[in-house]
């Protein structure tokens, strides 16, 4: 099987459509990850942890990341506006970002490399956000970028999101 992979303006940030999506009168079946297929498509990352967050409409989570973790992000239910920010200070594209809507309708995934932060804003009544990562979560190694940091001029579809204490702090 072959993955549909689209490169973005950020090096190593990929938009992926899973190879197996089967729909019929009962609903749909999606194979969200198959190591063999991803390796055949030159995505040779050994994922070791899966995480899920459930959020309500208007919640904004992130922008978080670290210097060593690859993430494969998808939307299991609902829809959200995803931002991926290059936070590698040694990169020529430091501060550049991409944004995309992920939903249970488009079934897209985004591969996010180390030194990139990601955040998402919930568009639907509820969202189930899923991600795989190649390292175990370590809070102390994380960086946080405030969602509206003026250095990056990120366009969000809101001016007044629901934020955690961590995401509302000046960094």
N, C-alpha and C positions, 0 to 999 in steps of 0.2 A: 504494500500500500504506500501511497505517496501523500505526504502532507501538503496542503496549500499553505505556502509561507510567503509573507510579504515583508520586505525590508522597510524600515522607517528611516527618517533622517538621523536618528540616533544609532550609532554603531552598536551592533549586537542586540538591539531591541527589535524583536520580531513579532508580527501578528500572524497567528496560526489558526487555521481551521482544522479541527480534528478530522481524521479520515473516515470515521464511521459514525454516521448519523442516520438512523432508521426511524421513519415516521409511518404510522398507520392510524386506523380509527381509534386505537387504544391510547395513543400518545406518542412518545418518542423514546428511543434508546440512543445514548451517545457513549462511545468509548472515549473518555476524556484523556486517557494517557495509556500508551503501550510502548514500553522502553525499546523494544525491537524496532518498531516503526520510527520512533524519534531518532534512534541511532542511525538507521538507514538514510535519514534525512539530515545527517551531520549535526544532530543535537545530542551531544555525548555528555550529558550532565546526569550524575547519579543523585536523584532526589531521595531524601531520607526523612522528610517531615512534611505532613499535610496539615493545613490549618483552614478553618472556616470561621467567618464572622457573619453574624446576622444583624442587620441594622434597619432602622425605620427611615422613612422619607425625610430628606433634608439633613441627614447626618453626613458629616465630612470626616473621613478618617485619613490620617497621614498629613504630611508627606514623611515617610520613614524609609530607612534603608541602612545598609552597612557596607563595609569594604570587601566582603568576601562571598556574599550570598547571591546565588541565582534564584529567581522566582519564576514560576509559571502560574499566571493569574487567569482566572475565569469566573464567569457568573453562572451560578447554578439556578438562581431564581430571581426574577425581577430585572432591573436594569440600573447601571451606574455609569457615571462619567469618570473615566480613569485618566490620571495624569502620571506620566513617567518623566522625572527630572534627572538630567545628567548632573551629578554632584561630585564628579571627579575633578578636583581643582587643577590637576595636571593636564586635563583634556582641553583641546581647542574648542570643544563644544560644551564646556562647563556652563551651566545655566540654561542650556537649551532644553526644551521639553516637547513631548507629544501628548495629545489627548485623543481619546477614542471612547465611544460608548460601547460597553459590553452588556450583553443581555442574554436571557434564556431563549431569545428568538434568533439572534445571530450566531450564538455558540462559539464566538471567537475567544481565543486565548492570547495573552501577551507574555512573551519571554522577556524578563528584565534581568540585566546583568548586574554584577557587583558595582558599587559606587554610583548607583542610580537609586533615587528614592521614588516611591509610588504613594499616591493618595487617591481616594475615590469619594465621590459625592453621590448619594443615593437619589435616584430619579423616581423610582417606583414606590408604592406604599411600603414595601419591604424588599430587602435584597439578601441573597445568600452569596457571599463572596468567598471564593475558594482559591487557595494557592498552595503549590508544592514548593519546597525549598531544598537546596542541597546542603544546608548546614542546620544544626539545631539552633533554635532561637536563643539569643543571648541579649537581654535588655541592655547591658552595659556597653555592648559594642555598636548599638544603634545610634544613628543620627536622626534628628527631627528638624525639618524645615517648616517654618510657619506657612500655612496654606496661602496667605496673602503677602508673603515676603516681597517688598517692593523691588528687590534686586532682580526678580525673575519675571515679573509682570504676567503671571499665569492667569489665564482667563477661565474662570469657573462659572457655571450656570446659576450662581447665587451670590448674594452680597452678605447674607446673614445665615450661615449654616449652624447646625447643632454640632458643637465641638466638645471633645474631652478636655480635661485640664492640660494634659500634655500637648495637645494640638493647638491650644489657645495661647501658650506661652511664647514670649519673645525668645528667640534663640540667639 
